[in-house]
Amino acid sequence: MSRKTRRSATPASAAVRENTNPSDRHALLEAMIDHVPDFIYAKDLEGRFLFANRAIVNENGFDTVEQLIGLTDYEIHGEAANIAGIPDTESRVMRTGKADLGYEERAMRGDVDRWLMMSRVPLRDKAGNIIGVVGASRDITQKKASERLLQAQAHILEMIVAAARIEDFLEEFVKAIENLATGLACAVRVFDAAEGEPSVYVSPALAQQKGLIALLSSVSDPDGLTHSAEDVAFSFDIPESGGKAHGFVWCMLAGRLPEPALLEFIGAAARMAGLAIDRKRAAEHIAFLADHDMLTRLPNRRFLDTRLPEILETAGKTKGRVAVCFLDLDNFKQINDTLGHSIGDALLSKTASRIAKALRKSDLVLRVGGDEFVIVLDVRQEDVETRLHRIRAAVSQPLRIGNYDIKVTCSIGMAFFPEHGKNTAEIVAAADLAMYEAKHSGRDKIATFTPNMAEDLKKKVNRIEELRKAVTRDEFVLHFQPQINLASGVMNGVEALVRWQHPTEGLLAPSEFIGLAEETGLIVELGESILRKACHQAQAWAAAGLPPVKMAVNISPRQFQGGLVEQIRAALKETGLPASLLEIEITETLIIQDVDASVRIMRAIKDMGVSLALDDFGVGYSCLGMLKTFPLSCMKIDRSFLAHLPGNAKDSAIVSIMIQLASSLGIDVIAEGVETGKQSKFLRDAGCPCGQGYYFSPPVPAQAIEAMLAQSSIFPNGASEASR
């Protein structure tokens, strides 16, 4: 291979070999080495320079190599040479005879931080004796800077992925930046997301330069440090996803301008810091949503279920007492229904703020329901009832919301741990019972739990358990109340009304259990069962050849919100009942909770061919708008308007207007609560097509309806019979 290489040498290289003597070739070699950018030198056993290339000469501040020959590093650099450890490394190579190849060495020249890739080998004479050392080094400062940038970037990304605490992340962030260059100091200032106030995180390096002792995570008062911004060489925003800034990164580099790569990295690092803060604050927001009510920003029931056991456990260990209070706004539903949900929400928000301001820092207030709040008080400080009266007074102060002046009162029930309950469930239930006692006593009252209430609580708990079993065992039956055509006396439809066939108490009316079913959520399963049974019964009558009647079924709010459309579709498919024979009755308060969603659900129901009736028309305060907004087939005039008919002129006028309004809109009308023949005649004369009430029939079992359907009409003479 070597012969082949020599034979293929260029004419120029051959001429050099043939026409130059050894001294010329030596000069050529020196010239070549002088043009190498690396540092190349040779020293004797005393560390004196024997040879150095131009890079070494220039690096040490000489004009010619002759000025350098014979000098030691100490004579050139003084004590700095010993600090750098150069003589020791070279002595070891000469002493051991072992080469030291490819190691990295940090070298400082003034304020300039440099890294060199070093190699040193023994210098030997022809006899093989060590007579010195030969060294070569390459400046790898830029390479090391790039490596540090990559390492810092990787470390910052790891912190982001690990979802580290903001304080920990920023501390590592600052350290990573300060490690990039000697004399680089960094500080980060981040604004609190909620308060908008600055939280200052200061690096130790900057703190030392300002003559301060400060840990990055412990500085809360920025007053002594913010003036450092006047000294910084450059700064970057820490951007947030919304386009604003989470805060700022300040950097100060002593004695020189920053390299472009350093600026680029710190800018990128600031953007990564923004991502980390975005991610952390998003996680904090999600955690906040889980434990807090978004309307009032108060802790919610989930938080109560977590925190109250801890409070009670601490009180139990210290033999302390805890007051748990249940606060409910009086007549809030009426305000909400009358003035609308936006006003109701504003009232709740302002009331929550008033309650919170009336409490001590050691107290706790939570929103656990629509207009229900739980207050946990430290009873060691002040008389509890005095504090509750203060809260009650704060709540009852008039409020200006929009164009309305609103005054609301509250009923408060309180119970004490450990006297009235040993755990969260017991103590909250006791306070709840006391609150209901306050309401029953006339509202705007404060009541304390008593043993009698405990008996009521026990009965309630037992009744709930019985109700759960009853739903599982299907202990419920349907009765049906006829809906009569006032002109002909013919039964047009029936309303399905549930009864509980209790094993020991007999047949129970809805007032005995529907409220509990709503409260516990059992109403969803029970309501679906009622719907299915009603459809089965209507189809059974039709299959028996009886005249077709429309089956009206009441729907609860929870049932309306939980897959009602699919329940109806499944019931019709299962029973084979024509959709035209089913009518769903809903209340105003049910559908105005979310008008857009309610309209979508109602349209889906009507698209199936099922009728929709508005129950208790006239009780709410936005009924006229509802007749226009919602796809209704029928409205039912509430029984309260019929009680004084036909003698009361105002009620008579109101009912007549309701009937005319519905007729003009093409909506059927059913008057509920018809108790007398005079009421029936008035309604018929006013143009009301249909009536329902005890005058015609109470709710009866299916067999009784079958007997009525077998007749041509209930009142053969129609209106004349109804005039009795």
SETORTI-312244 format. One line per field, with one value per residue (C-alpha): x, y, z. Coordinates in Angstrom, 1 decimal, decimal comma. Example, Ala and Ser with C-alpha at 12.3 -4.5 7.8 and 13.67 -1.06 7.14 Angstrom:
<sites>
east = 12,3  13,7;
north = -4,5  -1,1;
up = 7,8  7,1;
</sites>
This chain:
<sites>
east = 0,0  2,8  4,6  1,4  0,9  4,5  4,2  1,0  2,5  2,1  5,1  5,0  5,4  8,2  10,0  9,9  11,5  14,2  15,2  15,0  17,6  16,6  16,8  14,5  12,0  12,2  11,3  8,4  7,1  7,3  5,4  2,7  2,4  2,2  -0,9  -2,7  -5,4  -4,7  -2,2  1,0  4,1  7,1  8,7  11,8  11,9  11,7  8,6  10,4  9,1  11,3  8,9  5,5  3,4  2,0  -1,4  0,5  2,6  -0,5  -2,4  0,2  0,6  4,0  5,1  7,6  8,3  11,8  10,2  8,4  11,2  12,8  9,9  7,7  3,9  4,5  6,8  4,2  0,9  2,0  -0,1  -2,9  -0,7  -0,6  -4,3  -5,0  -3,0  -0,9  2,5  1,1  -0,4  2,8  5,0  2,8  3,2  7,0  7,2  5,1  5,9  2,2  0,4  -2,6  -4,9  -8,2  -9,2  -11,1  -9,7  -11,3  -9,1  -9,9  -8,3  -9,5  -13,2  -13,3  -14,3  -12,7  -12,6  -9,8  -9,4  -5,9  -3,4  0,1  2,7  6,3  9,1  11,9  15,4  16,8  17,7  14,2  14,9  12,2  13,5  10,3  6,6  4,7  1,3  -1,6  -4,9  -8,0  -10,4  -13,8  -15,5  -18,3  -18,8  -19,1  -21,4  -23,6  -23,6  -24,5  -27,4  -28,6  -28,3  -30,1  -32,8  -33,2  -33,3  -35,9  -38,0  -37,7  -39,0  -42,0  -42,8  -42,4  -44,9  -42,6  -43,8  -43,5  -41,0  -38,8  -39,0  -38,0  -35,1  -33,8  -34,5  -32,4  -29,6  -29,5  -29,2  -26,5  -24,4  -24,3  -21,6  -19,3  -20,5  -24,1  -26,7  -30,4  -33,6  -37,2  -40,3  -43,7  -47,1  -49,6  -52,4  -55,3  -54,1  -52,1  -49,4  -45,7  -44,0  -40,2  -37,9  -34,3  -31,2  -28,4  -25,9  -27,8  -28,6  -24,8  -24,0  -26,5  -25,1  -28,1  -28,7  -31,7  -33,0  -34,9  -38,0  -38,1  -38,3  -41,7  -41,0  -39,5  -38,9  -35,2  -34,6  -36,7  -34,1  -31,8  -33,8  -31,8  -28,6  -29,6  -28,1  -31,1  -34,5  -37,3  -41,0  -42,3  -45,3  -48,6  -50,9  -53,4  -50,8  -50,0  -46,9  -46,6  -43,6  -40,1  -36,6  -33,8  -30,1  -26,9  -23,7  -20,6  -18,2  -19,4  -22,2  -24,0  -23,3  -26,2  -26,6  -26,9  -29,6  -31,4  -31,4  -32,6  -35,4  -36,4  -36,0  -38,4  -40,9  -40,5  -41,0  -44,2  -45,4  -44,5  -46,5  -49,4  -49,4  -49,1  -51,8  -54,1  -53,6  -54,3  -57,5  -58,7  -58,1  -59,9  -62,9  -63,1  -63,3  -65,0  -68,2  -67,5  -70,3  -69,3  -65,7  -66,4  -65,4  -68,1  -69,5  -66,6  -64,3  -66,5  -66,4  -62,6  -62,0  -64,7  -63,5  -60,1  -61,5  -63,6  -60,7  -58,5  -61,3  -61,7  -58,0  -58,0  -61,4  -62,6  -66,0  -67,0  -70,2  -71,5  -74,2  -76,6  -77,7  -80,5  -81,9  -85,6  -87,8  -84,8  -86,7  -89,4  -86,8  -85,0  -88,2  -89,5  -86,4  -84,5  -81,4  -78,9  -80,3  -80,4  -76,8  -75,7  -77,7  -76,0  -72,5  -73,0  -74,6  -71,6  -69,2  -71,2  -71,1  -67,4  -66,7  -68,7  -66,5  -63,1  -60,1  -60,4  -63,9  -65,0  -68,0  -69,0  -71,7  -73,3  -76,4  -78,5  -79,0  -77,5  -74,3  -72,5  -70,5  -68,0  -67,1  -64,4  -66,4  -63,3  -63,5  -66,9  -70,5  -71,6  -75,2  -73,9  -71,8  -74,6  -76,9  -74,1  -74,1  -77,9  -77,9  -75,3  -77,3  -80,5  -79,1  -80,8  -79,0  -79,1  -78,8  -79,4  -82,6  -83,9  -83,6  -83,6  -83,8  -83,4  -83,4  -82,0  -82,7  -79,8  -79,6  -76,6  -75,3  -72,3  -69,6  -69,4  -72,8  -75,0  -72,9  -69,7  -68,9  -69,4  -72,6  -74,3  -73,3  -74,3  -77,6  -78,2  -77,5  -79,7  -82,6  -82,1  -82,3  -85,6  -86,9  -85,8  -87,8  -90,9  -90,7  -91,3  -88,1  -85,3  -84,6  -81,7  -82,4  -80,1  -80,4  -82,3  -82,9  -86,4  -84,9  -82,7  -85,8  -87,0  -83,6  -83,8  -87,2  -85,9  -82,9  -85,2  -87,7  -84,9  -83,7  -87,3  -87,6  -84,4  -85,7  -89,2  -87,6  -85,6  -88,7  -91,0  -93,6  -95,1  -98,5  -100,2  -103,5  -105,0  -107,1  -109,4  -109,2  -112,7  -113,9  -116,1  -118,4  -119,1  -118,2  -116,0  -112,7  -109,9  -107,0  -105,7  -102,8  -100,7  -100,1  -97,8  -98,6  -96,3  -97,8  -96,0  -95,7  -97,0  -98,4  -100,6  -101,0  -98,9  -99,5  -96,7  -96,3  -94,9  -92,0  -91,5  -89,5  -87,1  -86,9  -85,8  -83,3  -81,7  -81,7  -84,0  -86,5  -84,6  -85,0  -88,6  -89,6  -88,4  -90,4  -93,5  -93,1  -92,7  -95,7  -97,9  -97,1  -97,8  -101,2  -102,3  -101,3  -103,2  -106,4  -106,0  -105,4  -108,6  -110,6  -111,3  -111,5  -107,9  -107,0  -103,8  -101,6  -100,0  -96,9  -95,1  -91,4  -89,0  -86,2  -83,5  -85,2  -85,5  -81,7  -80,7  -81,4  -85,2  -85,4  -83,9  -86,2  -89,3  -88,1  -87,3  -90,7  -92,6  -90,6  -91,0  -94,8  -95,8  -97,8  -98,3  -96,4  -99,5  -101,1  -98,3  -98,0  -95,1  -95,9  -93,2  -93,0  -91,7  -89,0  -87,8  -87,2  -86,0  -82,8  -81,2  -83,5  -81,4  -80,9  -84,6  -85,7  -83,4  -84,8  -88,4  -88,0  -86,5  -89,5  -92,0  -90,3  -91,2  -94,8  -95,2  -97,1  -95,7  -97,8  -96,8  -98,0  -99,1  -99,4  -99,8  -97,7  -94,4  -93,5  -92,4  -95,2  -96,2  -92,7  -92,6  -95,6  -93,7  -90,3  -91,1  -92,7  -95,8  -98,9  -100,9  -101,0  -102,6  -104,1  -103,0  -105,7  -105,0  -106,8  -109,9  -110,3  -112,5  -114,3  -116,6  -117,2  -113,8  -113,8  -110,0  -109,4  -112,2  -110,7  -107,2  -108,5  -110,5  -107,4  -105,3  -107,8  -108,1  -104,3  -103,7  -106,5  -105,0  -101,6  -103,2  -102,4  -104,8  -105,9  -106,7  -107,9  -106,7  -108,5  -112,1  -114,0  -117,6  -120,1  -120,1  -116,4  -116,9  -119,6  -117,6  -114,6  -116,8  -118,5  -115,1  -114,0  -111,8  -111,9  -110,9  -110,9  -109,5  -110,3  -112,2  -115,5  -115,1  -113,1  -110,2  -107,2  -108,3  -106,8  -106,6  -109,7  -111,9  -110,6  -111,5  -115,1  -115,3  -114,0  -116,6  -119,2  -119,8  -119,2  -118,9  -121,5  -123,9  -125,4  -122,1  -122,1  -125,7  -124,7  -121,6  -123,7  -124,9;
north = 0,0  2,4  1,7  2,4  5,6  6,8  5,8  7,9  11,0  14,2  15,8  18,7  16,4  14,4  17,7  18,6  15,4  15,5  19,1  20,0  19,1  18,2  21,8  22,9  20,1  21,1  24,7  23,4  21,3  24,4  26,4  23,7  23,5  27,3  27,2  24,6  26,4  24,0  24,7  22,6  22,8  20,9  21,5  20,1  18,3  21,7  22,7  25,3  25,8  24,1  24,7  26,3  27,0  30,4  29,7  29,2  32,3  34,5  32,9  33,9  37,5  37,2  38,4  35,8  32,2  33,2  35,3  32,2  29,7  29,0  30,3  28,3  28,7  30,2  32,8  33,6  33,4  33,6  31,8  31,2  28,5  26,5  27,0  25,5  22,5  22,5  21,8  18,9  17,2  17,5  16,3  13,2  12,4  12,8  10,9  7,9  7,9  7,4  9,6  11,5  11,7  13,5  14,9  18,1  21,0  24,2  27,3  30,8  33,8  36,9  36,7  34,5  30,9  28,4  24,7  22,8  19,2  18,3  15,5  15,2  12,6  12,0  13,6  11,0  11,2  8,6  6,4  6,4  8,5  11,0  14,5  16,5  16,6  17,3  18,8  19,5  21,1  22,3  25,0  23,3  26,2  26,4  22,6  22,7  25,6  23,7  20,6  22,7  24,2  20,8  19,4  22,4  22,1  18,4  19,1  21,7  19,4  16,7  19,0  19,9  16,2  15,4  18,2  19,5  22,2  25,7  26,7  23,6  24,1  27,8  27,0  24,4  26,8  29,5  27,2  25,8  29,3  30,4  27,3  28,3  31,0  32,3  35,6  35,0  35,8  35,2  36,1  35,2  37,1  35,4  36,9  35,1  33,8  34,7  37,8  39,4  40,2  39,5  36,5  37,0  34,0  35,2  33,2  32,8  34,3  37,5  37,7  37,4  40,1  42,4  41,6  39,6  36,1  34,7  31,3  31,3  29,6  31,7  35,3  36,8  40,5  41,8  45,3  44,8  43,0  44,5  47,3  44,6  45,0  48,2  46,2  43,4  43,1  41,4  40,1  37,9  37,5  34,2  33,9  32,3  30,5  33,4  35,8  37,7  37,1  34,9  37,0  37,9  36,4  38,9  38,1  39,9  39,0  40,6  42,4  41,3  40,9  37,6  35,2  34,9  31,2  32,1  34,6  32,1  29,5  31,7  32,9  29,3  28,4  31,3  29,9  26,4  28,0  29,4  26,0  24,6  27,3  26,9  23,2  23,5  26,2  24,1  21,2  23,4  24,7  21,2  20,3  23,5  22,6  19,2  20,7  24,1  25,5  27,6  30,1  31,2  29,9  28,3  24,7  22,2  19,0  16,9  19,2  18,9  15,1  15,3  18,2  17,8  14,3  15,8  18,6  16,2  13,9  16,7  17,9  14,3  14,0  17,4  16,9  20,0  20,9  21,8  23,6  22,5  24,8  24,3  27,6  27,7  30,9  31,4  31,7  31,5  29,4  32,0  34,7  32,4  31,5  35,1  37,1  34,5  32,4  35,1  37,2  34,0  33,2  36,8  36,6  33,3  34,7  37,9  36,0  33,6  36,6  38,1  34,9  34,4  38,0  37,5  34,5  34,2  32,8  29,6  29,1  27,3  27,9  25,7  25,6  22,1  22,7  25,2  27,7  25,6  26,4  24,5  26,5  24,9  27,1  26,9  27,1  28,0  31,7  33,3  32,2  30,3  31,7  35,3  34,7  33,0  36,0  38,2  36,0  36,0  39,8  40,1  37,9  39,8  43,2  44,5  43,8  45,7  43,3  44,6  46,6  44,8  45,6  42,1  41,2  37,6  35,9  32,6  29,7  28,2  24,9  24,1  20,9  20,2  17,6  15,3  15,8  15,5  13,3  11,2  11,6  13,8  12,1  12,3  15,8  17,3  15,4  16,8  20,3  19,8  18,7  21,7  23,9  22,4  23,1  26,7  26,9  25,3  27,8  30,7  31,1  33,7  31,7  29,8  26,4  24,0  20,3  18,5  14,8  15,0  15,8  12,8  10,6  12,4  11,8  8,1  7,8  9,6  7,3  4,2  5,5  6,1  2,5  1,2  3,3  1,8  -1,7  -0,8  0,4  -2,9  -5,0  -2,9  -2,2  0,7  0,7  3,2  4,9  6,9  10,1  10,7  13,8  14,6  16,4  19,1  19,3  15,6  14,1  11,5  10,5  11,9  10,7  9,8  11,0  8,2  8,8  6,5  4,9  2,9  -0,4  -0,5  -4,0  -2,8  0,7  0,0  2,3  5,5  8,7  10,4  13,1  10,3  9,4  11,4  14,1  11,5  9,8  13,2  13,8  10,4  10,1  7,1  9,1  8,3  4,6  5,0  7,4  5,1  2,3  4,5  5,5  1,9  0,7  3,5  2,6  -1,0  -0,2  2,2  -0,5  -3,1  -1,0  -0,5  -4,2  -5,0  -3,0  -0,1  3,5  4,9  7,4  9,5  8,5  11,5  10,8  13,3  13,6  14,6  17,2  14,5  12,2  15,0  15,6  12,0  10,3  10,9  10,7  7,2  6,1  7,2  5,5  2,3  2,3  2,8  0,1  -2,4  -1,9  -1,2  1,9  4,4  7,6  9,7  8,1  9,2  12,7  13,8  16,4  18,8  21,8  25,3  25,0  21,8  23,2  26,8  25,5  25,2  26,6  25,6  22,0  21,8  22,9  20,2  17,5  18,6  18,7  15,3  14,0  15,8  14,5  11,0  12,0  12,2  15,2  17,6  19,2  22,1  21,2  23,8  26,6  30,0  29,2  30,4  33,9  33,4  31,2  33,4  33,4  29,6  29,0  30,7  29,2  25,5  23,0  22,4  20,5  21,2  23,4  22,5  25,3  25,0  24,1  27,2  29,3  27,1  27,1  30,3  29,9  31,1  33,5  35,3  37,9  38,1  34,4  34,1  36,7  35,1  31,7  33,0  34,8  31,6  29,6  32,2  32,6  28,8  28,6  31,3  29,5  26,2  24,6  22,3  23,2  21,0  22,6  20,7  20,5  20,6  20,0  21,2  21,3  25,1  25,1  22,6  24,6  27,9  26,2  24,8  28,1  29,9  27,5  25,1  21,8  19,5  19,2  16,9  16,6  14,9  16,2  13,6  11,0  10,6  8,6  5,0  1,6  0,5  -1,8  1,2  3,1  0,1  0,3  4,0  3,4  0,8  3,5  6,0  8,8  9,6  12,3  11,4  14,8  16,5  20,1  20,0  17,1  18,9  21,9  20,0;
up = 0,0  0,9  -2,4  -4,3  -2,4  -3,2  -6,9  -7,1  -5,5  -7,4  -9,2  -6,7  -3,7  -5,4  -6,2  -2,5  -1,5  -4,1  -3,9  -0,2  2,4  6,0  7,3  4,5  5,3  9,0  8,1  6,0  8,9  11,2  8,7  8,4  12,2  12,5  10,2  12,3  14,5  17,3  20,1  19,6  21,8  23,4  26,8  28,5  31,9  33,7  31,9  29,7  26,1  23,5  20,6  20,1  17,0  16,1  17,9  21,2  20,6  19,9  22,8  25,3  23,9  22,2  18,8  18,0  19,1  20,3  23,0  24,4  24,1  27,5  29,6  31,9  32,3  35,8  34,4  31,7  33,7  37,4  40,0  37,4  35,8  39,1  39,6  36,2  37,1  33,9  35,4  37,4  34,4  32,4  35,2  35,5  31,8  32,0  35,2  34,2  30,5  29,8  27,3  28,4  25,4  24,7  28,0  28,5  30,5  31,6  31,1  32,3  30,6  32,5  32,5  29,4  30,1  27,7  27,3  25,6  24,4  25,6  24,7  26,1  25,3  26,5  24,4  23,9  22,5  20,0  22,9  24,2  27,2  28,3  27,8  28,0  26,9  23,7  24,0  21,6  22,4  20,6  21,6  22,2  23,9  21,4  21,4  25,2  25,1  22,6  24,9  27,9  25,9  24,9  28,4  29,9  27,3  28,1  31,8  31,4  29,2  31,8  34,5  32,3  31,6  35,3  36,2  38,9  41,2  39,7  42,5  41,8  38,1  38,2  40,6  38,1  35,3  36,8  37,6  34,1  32,6  35,1  34,3  30,6  31,1  33,7  35,3  34,1  36,7  36,2  38,0  37,2  38,2  37,8  38,5  40,6  38,3  40,7  42,4  39,6  42,1  41,5  43,0  42,6  42,3  42,7  41,8  44,4  42,0  41,5  45,2  46,0  43,5  45,2  48,6  49,6  51,0  49,2  48,2  45,0  46,5  49,7  48,4  48,8  49,0  45,8  47,1  47,7  44,4  41,7  41,1  39,7  36,5  35,9  35,7  33,5  30,1  28,5  29,4  27,9  28,5  29,8  27,4  28,3  25,9  25,9  24,5  27,7  29,9  33,0  34,0  32,9  32,8  33,6  32,9  33,6  32,0  33,6  31,3  27,9  25,5  25,3  22,4  19,9  20,8  24,5  23,7  21,4  24,1  26,9  24,7  23,9  27,6  28,5  26,1  27,6  31,1  29,8  28,7  32,1  33,9  31,5  32,2  35,9  36,1  33,9  36,3  39,2  37,5  36,9  40,5  41,6  39,4  41,1  44,6  44,0  42,8  39,7  40,3  43,8  43,8  47,1  48,0  47,0  48,6  47,3  49,2  52,3  52,1  52,2  54,6  57,2  58,3  58,9  61,0  63,0  63,5  64,8  67,1  68,4  69,3  71,1  72,7  70,8  69,5  65,9  64,8  61,4  60,0  57,1  55,5  52,9  51,2  51,8  48,7  46,3  43,9  43,5  42,8  40,4  38,5  38,6  37,6  35,7  36,2  35,5  38,4  40,6  39,8  40,6  43,9  44,8  44,0  46,0  48,9  49,0  49,1  52,0  54,0  53,4  54,6  57,8  58,8  60,4  58,7  60,7  59,5  56,3  54,0  51,1  48,5  48,5  46,5  44,5  47,3  50,1  52,0  54,8  57,3  59,6  62,6  65,2  68,5  70,6  69,8  70,0  70,7  67,6  67,6  67,8  64,7  62,9  63,6  62,1  59,0  58,8  59,0  56,3  54,0  54,5  53,5  50,3  47,0  43,8  40,9  37,4  37,6  40,7  44,4  46,1  49,7  50,6  54,0  55,1  57,4  59,4  61,2  63,4  64,9  67,1  67,0  68,9  70,6  67,5  65,2  65,2  61,5  58,5  57,3  60,8  61,6  58,2  58,3  61,8  60,6  57,6  59,8  62,1  59,0  58,0  61,5  61,1  57,8  59,3  62,2  59,8  57,9  58,6  61,7  63,4  64,9  66,8  66,4  69,1  70,0  68,6  65,2  65,6  65,7  62,5  61,0  61,8  60,3  57,1  56,8  57,3  54,8  52,2  52,7  52,4  49,2  47,7  48,4  47,0  43,7  43,5  44,3  42,1  44,8  42,9  41,0  38,8  39,3  36,5  36,6  33,6  31,4  30,2  27,1  28,7  25,7  25,2  28,5  26,7  28,3  26,0  28,1  31,5  33,7  35,2  39,0  41,0  44,3  46,6  47,7  51,0  52,6  56,0  55,5  52,5  49,6  50,0  48,1  46,1  48,8  51,1  48,8  45,6  47,5  48,9  45,5  44,0  46,8  46,5  42,8  42,9  40,9  37,6  37,9  39,3  36,6  33,9  35,4  35,6  31,9  30,8  32,9  31,6  28,0  28,7  30,2  27,4  24,8  26,8  26,7  22,9  22,4  24,4  21,8  24,2  22,8  22,4  25,1  25,4  28,4  30,2  32,2  34,5  34,2  37,0  36,5  37,0  34,5  32,0  32,2  32,0  28,7  28,5  24,8  24,7  27,6  25,7  22,4  24,3  26,1  22,8  21,1  23,9  24,3  20,7  21,9  19,1  19,9  19,3  22,4  24,8  26,3  28,4  31,2  32,2  34,5  33,8  36,4  34,8  31,4  32,1  33,9  30,5  27,8  24,8  26,0  26,9  23,5  21,9  24,1  23,6  19,8  19,7  21,7  19,5  16,4  17,6  17,5  21,3  22,7  25,2  27,9  30,2  33,7  36,4  33,8  35,5  38,6  37,0  35,8  32,2  30,9  28,0  26,6  27,1  24,9  22,1  22,8  23,5  21,1  23,4  22,4  25,5  28,6  32,0  34,0  37,6  40,1  42,2  39,5  39,7  43,5  43,5  40,2  39,1  41,9  41,8  39,0  38,8  38,6  36,1  33,9  34,2  33,3  30,3  29,0  29,4  27,4  24,6  24,4  24,1  21,5  19,4  19,5  18,6  21,9  23,7  27,3  30,3  33,5  36,6  39,9  38,7  41,9  41,1  38,4  38,4  37,7  34,9  33,3  33,6  31,9  29,1  28,5  28,4  25,7  27,7  25,9  28,6  32,4  35,1  38,8  41,5  40,1  37,4  39,1  41,6  40,5  40,2  39,3  35,7  36,0  36,9  33,8  31,7  33,0  32,2  28,7  28,1  28,6  25,7  28,2  31,9  31,7  29,0  28,8  28,5  29,8  31,1  33,3  34,3  35,5  38,5;
</sites>
